[in-house]
Amino acid sequence: MSDPTTKAELVTRMRRGHQDFYNLLARIPDERMTDIALYDAWTIKDFIAHIGAWQQSAADRAATLRRNEALPRMPEVDTFNGRTLERYRHKSLEDIRAMEAAGYEALEAQVRDASEEELFAFDHFPKRSDPLLTLIADNSYAHYAEHLDDVRAWMRVNGLD
């Protein structure tokens, strides 16, 4: 599937991906959200926190870029993921769902507020050669797709498909 080329297409792709993410998770009973399900250590609740943390981080980074401020150094992926698990593992499922929803909304708001040039132009931002689209896609619809097959496989094994 090709990348979106307009803001409207990008928002549509984000919303569709987010809805697919939630439609799949809605098939998992709440009492199973804390089962170890992914990567020998993550629960589905941890997965939701993971997605939410990356969405919020991307929203924050997009906002920083759009203000023409210097980006702070991003930790290595495994470090970020580990910190996310530590930070959110003890939170309730309700809190995790709210955090994820807020992260998604913050990311979509950055897209809605950005210009087409900010979203799609290469070299628009100093010290960033790729368009903002890359950051947005990597932390929304492309990120869901990266993990949802693993969730589906766990669901099949556990009779939840």
Residue frames as a rotation matrix with the C-alpha (Angstrom) as fourth column:
MET 1
0.582 0.813 0.000 0.00
0.813 -0.582 0.000 0.00
0.000 0.000 -1.000 0.00
SER 2
-0.182 -0.671 0.718 1.39
0.628 -0.641 -0.441 3.37
0.757 0.371 0.538 -0.96
ASP 3
-0.707 -0.156 -0.690 1.92
0.664 -0.480 -0.572 6.23
-0.242 -0.863 0.443 1.46
PRO 4
0.493 0.858 -0.144 -0.77
0.782 -0.510 -0.358 8.87
-0.381 0.064 -0.922 1.82
THR 5
-0.456 -0.654 0.604 -0.09
0.853 -0.514 0.088 12.02
0.253 0.555 0.792 -0.18
THR 6
-0.196 0.425 0.883 -2.54
-0.117 -0.905 0.410 14.42
0.974 -0.023 0.227 1.46
LYS 7
-0.835 -0.059 0.547 -3.42
-0.533 -0.162 -0.831 15.30
0.138 -0.985 0.104 5.04
ALA 8
0.151 0.979 0.137 -6.94
-0.986 0.160 -0.054 13.94
-0.074 -0.127 0.989 4.54
GLU 9
0.482 -0.048 -0.875 -5.56
-0.340 0.910 -0.238 10.59
0.807 0.412 0.422 3.32
LEU 10
-0.601 -0.786 -0.141 -3.15
-0.116 0.260 -0.959 10.46
0.791 -0.560 -0.248 6.26
VAL 11
-0.592 0.455 0.665 -5.87
-0.797 -0.212 -0.565 11.13
-0.116 -0.865 0.488 8.83
THR 12
0.499 0.804 -0.325 -8.09
-0.846 0.533 0.019 8.52
0.189 0.265 0.946 7.18
ARG 13
0.162 -0.530 -0.832 -5.29
-0.135 0.823 -0.551 5.94
0.978 0.201 0.062 7.23
MET 14
-0.830 -0.464 0.311 -4.54
-0.327 -0.047 -0.944 6.71
0.452 -0.885 -0.112 10.89
ARG 15
-0.251 0.824 0.509 -8.20
-0.945 -0.096 -0.312 6.44
-0.208 -0.559 0.803 11.90
ARG 16
0.589 0.455 -0.668 -8.73
-0.645 0.762 -0.050 3.23
0.487 0.460 0.743 9.96
GLY 17
-0.213 -0.766 -0.606 -5.61
-0.047 0.628 -0.777 1.66
0.976 -0.137 -0.170 11.47
HIS 18
-0.845 -0.070 0.529 -6.59
-0.506 -0.214 -0.836 2.76
0.172 -0.974 0.145 14.96
GLN 19
0.158 0.973 0.169 -10.10
-0.983 0.171 -0.064 1.39
-0.092 -0.156 0.983 14.52
ASP 20
0.445 -0.075 -0.892 -8.71
-0.344 0.905 -0.248 -1.94
0.827 0.418 0.377 13.27
PHE 21
-0.673 -0.739 -0.031 -6.44
-0.157 0.184 -0.970 -2.01
0.722 -0.649 -0.240 16.34
TYR 22
-0.658 0.474 0.585 -9.40
-0.728 -0.205 -0.654 -1.45
-0.190 -0.857 0.480 18.67
ASN 23
0.392 0.827 -0.402 -11.69
-0.887 0.456 0.072 -3.85
0.243 0.329 0.913 16.81
LEU 24
0.043 -0.454 -0.890 -9.18
-0.099 0.885 -0.456 -6.63
0.994 0.107 -0.007 17.29
LEU 25
-0.887 -0.453 0.093 -8.55
-0.114 0.020 -0.993 -5.84
0.448 -0.891 -0.070 20.95
ALA 26
-0.285 0.869 0.406 -12.31
-0.957 -0.279 -0.075 -5.66
0.048 -0.410 0.911 21.61
ARG 27
0.459 0.433 -0.776 -12.44
-0.490 0.852 0.185 -9.41
0.741 0.295 0.604 20.91
ILE 28
-0.457 -0.663 -0.593 -10.17
0.268 0.533 -0.803 -10.09
0.848 -0.526 -0.066 23.90
PRO 29
0.628 0.724 -0.285 -12.00
0.476 -0.067 0.877 -10.31
0.616 -0.686 -0.387 27.25
ASP 30
0.536 -0.397 0.745 -10.73
-0.588 -0.809 -0.007 -7.88
0.605 -0.434 -0.667 29.88
GLU 31
0.786 -0.206 0.582 -9.76
-0.444 0.466 0.765 -10.77
-0.429 -0.861 0.275 32.17
ARG 32
0.689 -0.564 0.454 -7.32
0.690 0.703 -0.174 -12.00
-0.221 0.434 0.874 29.47
MET 33
0.864 -0.311 0.396 -5.62
-0.036 -0.823 -0.567 -8.59
0.502 0.475 -0.722 29.05
THR 34
0.448 -0.729 0.518 -3.04
-0.888 -0.299 0.348 -9.48
-0.099 -0.616 -0.781 31.69
ASP 35
0.841 -0.224 0.493 -2.12
0.233 0.972 0.044 -12.90
-0.489 0.078 0.869 30.27
ILE 36
-0.235 -0.929 -0.287 1.43
-0.307 -0.209 0.928 -13.11
-0.922 0.306 -0.236 28.97
ALA 37
0.672 0.672 0.310 0.69
0.150 0.287 -0.946 -12.99
-0.725 0.683 0.092 25.28
LEU 38
0.953 -0.289 0.095 3.54
0.008 -0.290 -0.957 -11.45
0.304 0.912 -0.274 23.30
TYR 39
0.312 -0.941 0.129 7.30
-0.360 -0.243 -0.901 -11.82
0.879 0.235 -0.415 23.09
ASP 40
-0.008 -0.268 -0.963 7.43
0.577 0.785 -0.224 -14.08
0.816 -0.558 0.148 26.20
ALA 41
-0.749 -0.340 -0.568 6.94
0.662 -0.358 -0.658 -11.12
0.021 -0.869 0.494 28.52
TRP 42
-0.925 0.378 0.051 4.22
-0.371 -0.923 0.105 -8.73
0.087 0.078 0.993 27.35
THR 43
-0.422 0.897 0.134 0.58
0.562 0.374 -0.738 -8.83
-0.712 -0.236 -0.662 28.22
ILE 44
-0.055 0.493 0.868 -2.04
0.925 -0.302 0.230 -7.36
0.376 0.816 -0.440 25.91
LYS 45
0.875 0.332 -0.352 -2.34
0.463 -0.788 0.407 -4.53
-0.142 -0.519 -0.843 28.43
ASP 46
0.071 -0.934 -0.351 1.43
0.308 -0.314 0.898 -3.95
-0.949 -0.172 0.265 28.07
PHE 47
-0.490 -0.192 0.851 0.98
0.858 0.065 0.509 -3.92
-0.153 0.979 0.133 24.30
ILE 48
0.539 0.744 0.395 -1.68
0.767 -0.627 0.136 -1.21
0.349 0.230 -0.909 24.55
ALA 49
0.752 -0.340 -0.565 0.67
0.213 -0.686 0.696 0.83
-0.624 -0.644 -0.443 26.79
HIS 50
-0.294 -0.902 0.316 3.49
0.576 0.097 0.812 0.29
-0.762 0.421 0.491 24.28
ILE 51
-0.166 0.320 0.933 1.37
0.943 -0.226 0.245 1.65
0.290 0.920 -0.264 21.43
GLY 52
0.817 0.576 -0.025 0.16
0.549 -0.764 0.340 4.60
0.177 -0.292 -0.940 23.50
ALA 53
0.459 -0.723 -0.516 3.65
0.302 -0.419 0.856 5.54
-0.836 -0.549 0.026 24.67
TRP 54
-0.530 -0.664 0.527 5.02
0.710 -0.009 0.704 5.53
-0.463 0.747 0.477 21.12
GLN 55
0.175 0.669 0.722 2.05
0.879 -0.437 0.192 7.58
0.444 0.600 -0.665 19.87
GLN 56
0.915 0.186 -0.357 2.57
0.359 -0.777 0.517 10.17
-0.181 -0.601 -0.778 22.63
SER 57
0.045 -0.979 -0.200 6.30
0.414 -0.164 0.896 10.27
-0.909 -0.123 0.398 22.01
ALA 58
-0.474 -0.178 0.863 5.70
0.880 -0.065 0.470 10.84
-0.028 0.982 0.187 18.29
ALA 59
0.585 0.739 0.334 3.16
0.709 -0.666 0.232 13.57
0.394 0.102 -0.914 19.03
ASP 60
0.745 -0.371 -0.554 5.65
0.258 -0.606 0.752 15.28
-0.615 -0.704 -0.356 21.35
ARG 61
-0.322 -0.922 0.216 8.44
0.555 0.002 0.832 14.99
-0.767 0.388 0.511 18.78
ALA 62
-0.152 0.354 0.923 6.20
0.942 -0.230 0.243 16.32
0.298 0.907 -0.299 16.00
ALA 63
0.861 0.499 -0.099 5.20
0.500 -0.795 0.343 19.28
0.092 -0.345 -0.934 18.17
THR 64
0.356 -0.826 -0.438 8.86
0.288 -0.349 0.892 19.99
-0.889 -0.443 0.113 18.96
LEU 65
-0.513 -0.533 0.673 9.78
0.776 0.047 0.629 19.90
-0.366 0.845 0.389 15.28
ARG 66
0.160 0.683 0.712 6.85
0.882 -0.423 0.209 22.11
0.444 0.595 -0.670 14.33
ARG 67
0.930 0.089 -0.356 7.98
0.278 -0.805 0.525 24.69
-0.240 -0.587 -0.773 16.93
ASN 68
0.636 -0.760 0.135 11.42
-0.033 -0.201 -0.979 24.60
0.771 0.618 -0.153 15.28
GLU 69
0.535 -0.461 0.708 13.03
-0.830 -0.133 0.541 23.43
-0.155 -0.877 -0.454 18.52
ALA 70
-0.431 -0.781 -0.453 15.81
-0.786 0.571 -0.237 20.90
0.443 0.254 -0.860 18.85
LEU 71
0.625 0.627 -0.465 14.68
-0.363 0.761 0.538 17.35
0.691 -0.167 0.703 19.43
PRO 72
0.253 -0.539 0.804 15.95
-0.888 0.200 0.414 15.68
-0.384 -0.818 -0.428 22.57
ARG 73
-0.649 -0.559 -0.516 17.90
-0.706 0.696 0.135 12.50
0.283 0.452 -0.846 21.96
MET 74
0.513 0.851 -0.113 15.57
-0.792 0.520 0.321 9.52
0.332 -0.075 0.940 21.70
PRO 75
-0.070 -0.540 0.838 16.56
-0.726 0.603 0.329 6.46
-0.684 -0.586 -0.435 23.73
GLU 76
-0.893 -0.262 -0.366 17.27
-0.438 0.696 0.570 3.22
0.105 0.669 -0.736 21.91
VAL 77
-0.133 0.931 -0.340 14.07
-0.613 0.193 0.767 1.31
0.779 0.311 0.544 21.01
ASP 78
-0.010 0.120 -0.993 14.62
0.463 0.880 0.102 -1.49
0.886 -0.459 -0.065 23.54
THR 79
-0.883 -0.325 -0.338 15.38
0.452 -0.402 -0.796 1.05
0.123 -0.856 0.502 26.26
PHE 80
-0.709 0.690 0.146 12.23
-0.665 -0.723 0.189 3.03
0.236 0.037 0.971 25.46
ASN 81
0.058 0.764 -0.643 10.16
-0.331 0.622 0.709 -0.16
0.942 0.171 0.289 25.43
GLY 82
-0.334 -0.266 -0.904 11.63
0.672 0.605 -0.427 -1.32
0.660 -0.751 -0.023 28.74
ARG 83
-0.998 -0.030 -0.051 10.95
0.056 -0.752 -0.656 2.01
-0.019 -0.658 0.753 30.39
THR 84
-0.410 0.910 -0.054 7.40
-0.736 -0.296 0.609 1.93
0.539 0.290 0.791 29.07
LEU 85
0.061 0.411 -0.909 6.79
0.190 0.890 0.415 -1.50
0.980 -0.198 -0.024 30.56
GLU 86
-0.648 -0.385 -0.657 8.20
0.699 0.041 -0.714 -0.39
0.302 -0.922 0.243 33.92
ARG 87
-0.970 0.219 0.110 6.19
-0.239 -0.940 -0.243 2.82
0.050 -0.262 0.964 33.95
TYR 88
-0.312 0.940 -0.136 2.81
-0.898 -0.246 0.365 1.35
0.309 0.236 0.921 33.00
ARG 89
-0.618 0.052 -0.785 2.80
-0.031 0.995 0.091 -2.29
0.786 0.081 -0.613 34.09
HIS 90
-0.858 0.243 -0.452 1.23
0.504 0.233 -0.832 -1.50
-0.097 -0.942 -0.323 37.47
LYS 91
-0.774 0.592 -0.226 -1.49
-0.590 -0.803 -0.083 0.76
-0.230 0.069 0.971 36.00
SER 92
-0.148 0.827 0.542 -5.07
-0.009 0.546 -0.837 -0.40
-0.989 -0.129 -0.074 35.59
LEU 93
-0.482 0.080 0.873 -6.42
0.829 0.366 0.424 -1.48
-0.285 0.927 -0.242 32.22
GLU 94
0.634 0.771 0.058 -8.75
0.762 -0.610 -0.216 1.52
-0.131 0.181 -0.975 32.31
ASP 95
0.541 -0.516 -0.664 -5.79
-0.104 -0.825 0.556 3.86
-0.835 -0.232 -0.500 32.85
ILE 96
-0.525 -0.771 0.359 -3.82
0.230 0.278 0.933 2.20
-0.819 0.573 0.031 30.05
ARG 97
-0.084 0.578 0.812 -6.71
0.991 0.131 0.009 2.50
-0.102 0.805 -0.584 27.63
ALA 98
0.857 0.405 -0.319 -7.12
0.408 -0.911 -0.059 6.18
-0.314 -0.079 -0.946 28.52
MET 99
0.127 -0.903 -0.411 -3.38
-0.144 -0.427 0.893 6.80
-0.981 -0.054 -0.184 28.10
GLU 100
-0.586 -0.330 0.740 -3.39
0.601 0.435 0.671 5.11
-0.543 0.838 -0.056 24.69
ALA 101
0.341 0.803 0.489 -6.46
0.940 -0.276 -0.202 7.07
-0.027 0.529 -0.848 23.54
ALA 102
0.799 -0.102 -0.592 -4.84
0.075 -0.961 0.267 10.34
-0.596 -0.258 -0.760 24.66
GLY 103
-0.275 -0.961 0.013 -1.63
0.030 0.005 1.000 9.42
-0.961 0.275 0.028 22.82
TYR 104
-0.361 0.228 0.904 -3.55
0.906 0.314 0.283 8.70
-0.219 0.922 -0.320 19.64
GLU 105
0.700 0.713 0.043 -5.52
0.707 -0.684 -0.181 11.94
-0.100 0.156 -0.983 19.92
ALA 106
0.467 -0.613 -0.637 -2.34
-0.075 -0.746 0.662 13.95
-0.881 -0.261 -0.395 20.50
LEU 107
-0.577 -0.711 0.401 -0.75
0.309 0.264 0.914 12.41
-0.756 0.651 0.067 17.42
GLU 108
-0.080 0.617 0.783 -3.79
0.997 0.043 0.067 12.98
0.008 0.786 -0.618 15.23
ALA 109
0.791 0.356 -0.497 -4.00
0.423 -0.906 0.023 16.57
-0.442 -0.228 -0.867 16.50
GLN 110
-0.110 -0.908 -0.404 -0.43
-0.032 -0.403 0.915 17.16
-0.993 0.113 0.015 15.32
VAL 111
-0.665 -0.074 0.743 -1.42
0.685 0.336 0.647 15.92
-0.297 0.939 -0.172 11.88
ARG 112
0.362 0.895 0.260 -4.57
0.932 -0.346 -0.106 18.06
-0.004 0.281 -0.960 11.76
ASP 113
0.770 -0.059 -0.635 -2.58
0.187 -0.931 0.313 21.16
-0.610 -0.359 -0.706 12.82
ALA 114
-0.271 -0.961 0.053 0.38
0.269 -0.023 0.963 20.57
-0.924 0.275 0.265 10.51
SER 115
0.237 0.244 -0.940 0.65
-0.795 -0.507 -0.332 21.97
-0.558 0.827 0.074 7.03
GLU 116
0.993 0.100 0.071 0.89
-0.030 0.763 -0.646 19.70
-0.118 0.639 0.760 4.00
GLU 117
0.455 -0.890 -0.029 4.49
-0.426 -0.189 -0.885 20.85
0.782 0.415 -0.465 3.60
GLU 118
-0.100 -0.478 0.873 5.35
-0.995 0.069 -0.076 19.91
-0.024 -0.876 -0.482 7.19
LEU 119
0.485 0.413 0.771 3.80
-0.495 0.856 -0.148 16.48
-0.721 -0.310 0.620 6.67
PHE 120
0.859 0.092 0.503 5.11
0.286 0.729 -0.622 15.57
-0.424 0.678 0.600 3.24
ALA 121
0.818 -0.574 -0.031 8.14
-0.385 -0.507 -0.771 17.67
0.427 0.643 -0.636 2.26
PHE 122
0.522 -0.773 -0.360 11.58
0.818 0.573 -0.044 16.15
0.240 -0.272 0.932 2.55
ASP 123
-0.482 -0.876 -0.019 14.09
0.823 -0.446 -0.351 18.39
0.299 -0.185 0.936 4.37
HIS 124
0.363 0.663 0.655 11.36
0.282 -0.748 0.601 20.69
0.888 -0.034 -0.458 5.70
PHE 125
0.996 -0.012 0.092 12.77
-0.092 -0.242 0.966 20.43
0.011 -0.970 -0.242 9.22
PRO 126
0.253 -0.967 0.023 16.45
-0.845 -0.232 -0.482 21.15
0.471 0.103 -0.876 9.93
LYS 127
-0.624 -0.680 0.385 18.40
-0.780 0.576 -0.246 17.98
-0.055 -0.454 -0.889 10.75
ARG 128
-0.160 0.584 0.795 15.56
-0.039 0.802 -0.597 15.73
-0.986 -0.127 -0.106 9.57
SER 129
-0.867 -0.285 -0.408 15.74
-0.393 -0.113 0.913 14.57
-0.307 0.952 -0.014 5.98
ASP 130
-0.777 0.628 0.052 12.54
0.565 0.657 0.499 12.54
0.279 0.417 -0.865 5.91
PRO 131
-0.395 0.699 0.596 9.05
-0.284 -0.710 0.644 14.05
0.874 0.085 0.479 6.03
LEU 132
-0.589 0.285 0.756 6.98
-0.801 -0.086 -0.592 14.19
-0.104 -0.955 0.279 9.21
LEU 133
0.433 0.758 -0.488 4.81
-0.830 0.546 0.113 11.55
0.352 0.356 0.865 7.54
THR 134
-0.116 -0.559 -0.821 7.48
-0.138 0.828 -0.544 8.96
0.984 0.050 -0.173 8.39
LEU 135
-0.943 -0.223 0.246 7.32
-0.245 -0.035 -0.969 9.72
0.225 -0.974 -0.022 12.12
ILE 136
-0.233 0.945 0.229 3.51
-0.945 -0.165 -0.282 9.70
-0.228 -0.283 0.932 12.05
ALA 137
0.431 0.412 -0.803 3.16
-0.685 0.728 0.006 6.45
0.587 0.547 0.596 10.07
ASP 138
-0.374 -0.704 -0.604 5.83
-0.105 0.679 -0.726 4.64
0.922 -0.208 -0.328 12.07
ASN 139
-1.000 -0.021 0.021 3.94
-0.021 0.018 -1.000 5.40
0.020 -1.000 -0.019 15.28
SER 140
-0.190 0.981 0.046 0.38
-0.807 -0.130 -0.575 4.85
-0.558 -0.147 0.817 14.13
TYR 141
0.712 0.674 -0.197 -0.98
-0.668 0.563 -0.487 2.63
-0.217 0.478 0.851 11.34
ALA 142
0.281 -0.669 -0.688 2.38
-0.484 0.520 -0.704 1.06
0.829 0.530 -0.178 10.43
HIS 143
-0.678 -0.528 0.511 3.13
-0.683 0.197 -0.703 0.38
0.270 -0.826 -0.495 14.10
TYR 144
0.152 0.788 0.596 -0.21
-0.821 0.437 -0.368 -1.36
-0.550 -0.434 0.714 14.65
ALA 145
0.789 0.176 -0.588 0.40
-0.556 0.612 -0.563 -3.53
0.261 0.771 0.580 11.60
GLU 146
-0.197 -0.968 -0.157 3.85
-0.681 0.250 -0.688 -4.44
0.705 -0.028 -0.709 12.94
HIS 147
-0.852 -0.199 0.485 2.30
-0.521 0.418 -0.744 -6.10
-0.055 -0.886 -0.460 16.01
LEU 148
0.004 0.985 0.174 -1.26
-0.957 0.055 -0.286 -7.11
-0.292 -0.165 0.942 15.17
ASP 149
0.264 0.053 -0.963 -0.31
-0.560 0.821 -0.109 -10.38
0.785 0.568 0.247 13.46
ASP 150
-0.775 -0.573 -0.268 1.36
-0.076 0.505 -0.860 -11.44
0.628 -0.646 -0.434 16.72
VAL 151
-0.642 0.639 0.423 -1.82
-0.671 -0.203 -0.713 -10.56
-0.369 -0.742 0.559 18.63
ARG 152
0.306 0.785 -0.538 -3.91
-0.940 0.338 -0.040 -12.51
0.151 0.518 0.842 16.13
ALA 153
-0.175 -0.455 -0.873 -1.61
-0.292 0.871 -0.396 -15.54
0.940 0.185 -0.286 16.46
TRP 154
-0.975 -0.152 0.163 -1.95
-0.187 0.165 -0.968 -15.43
0.121 -0.975 -0.189 20.27
MET 155
-0.256 0.958 0.128 -5.71
-0.893 -0.184 -0.410 -15.14
-0.370 -0.220 0.903 19.91
ARG 156
0.248 0.313 -0.917 -5.82
-0.740 0.672 0.029 -18.20
0.625 0.672 0.398 17.62
VAL 157
-0.581 -0.571 -0.581 -3.78
-0.060 0.741 -0.669 -20.29
0.812 -0.353 -0.465 20.02
ASN 158
-0.984 0.176 0.009 -6.05
-0.017 -0.046 -0.999 -19.21
-0.175 -0.983 0.048 22.88
GLY 159
-0.529 0.823 0.207 -9.35
0.849 0.510 0.140 -19.78
0.010 0.250 -0.968 21.06
LEU 160
-0.170 0.436 -0.884 -10.18
0.373 -0.801 -0.468 -16.09
-0.912 -0.409 -0.027 20.82
ASP 161
-0.911 -0.162 -0.380 -10.44
-0.270 -0.465 0.843 -15.81
-0.313 0.870 0.380 17.05
